[in-house]
Amino acid sequence: MVGFFYFCAMLLFIGGPEIFIILLFVVLFFGANKIPELARGLGKAMRELKDASNEIKKDIRDSTNKLKDDFDLDK
């Protein structure tokens, strides 16, 4: 568990040279032609995650509003 927190803390302190090295490895590993396809897939996955998160928030908000209406907590 400590290793996970250390990893997250290290991600916060990533700088320009480290990002450049990571991008260089991505280009070498996947090739320049695959990067747009990977970015598109990552964008779609992020959009689906955001939509699912918003749907869960809406469900929670709706259920709390229903409970509030059932118990008349506004009075």
N, C-alpha and C positions, 0 to 999 in steps of 0.2 A: 504494500500500500504506500509506503514511503517513496518507493521508486516512481510511482505514478505521479505523486505530487512534485517530486524533483523534476520529472519530465515536463510537466505543465509549467513549472516555474522557468525552466530553461527555454521553453517556447516563447515566453514573454520577453526574453532578452536576446532574441535573434536579431542580428544586424544585417547590414547590406552585404558584406562579404559572404556571410553564411547563406543568405538567400541566393546570391549569384552562384555559389557552388552547388546548391540544391537544384537550381534551374539547369545548370550545366549537366548534372547527372540525369535529370529528367529528359533532356534533349538527347543525350547519348544513349539512354536506355530505351526510350520509346521512339525516337526519331522525330524529326521536325514535322513530318506529315501527319503523325498521330496526335499531336498536341491539341489541335483544334477539336478533334473528335473527343478527346479526353475532357477538355474544358466544357464542351457541350453536355457531355454526360454528367459531369460534376454539377453544372448549373441546373440541370433537370432534377438531379437528386436533391440539391439544396432547396429548390422550389417545392418539391413534393414534401420535404420535411417541414418547410415553413407552412404549407397549406394544412398539413396534418396537425401541426401545433396550433394554428389558428382555429381549426375545427374543434380541437379539444378544449381550448379556451372558451369558445362559443358555447359548447355543451355545458361546461361548468357554470358559465354566467347565466345561461338559460335555466339551469336547474336551481341555482341559488335564487334567481328572481321568482321562480315558481314557489319555492319554499317561503320566500318573503311574502308573496301574495297569499299563500295558504295560512300563514300565521299573522298576517296583518301587522308586520313589525314597523311599518311607517307611521302608525298612529301613536 
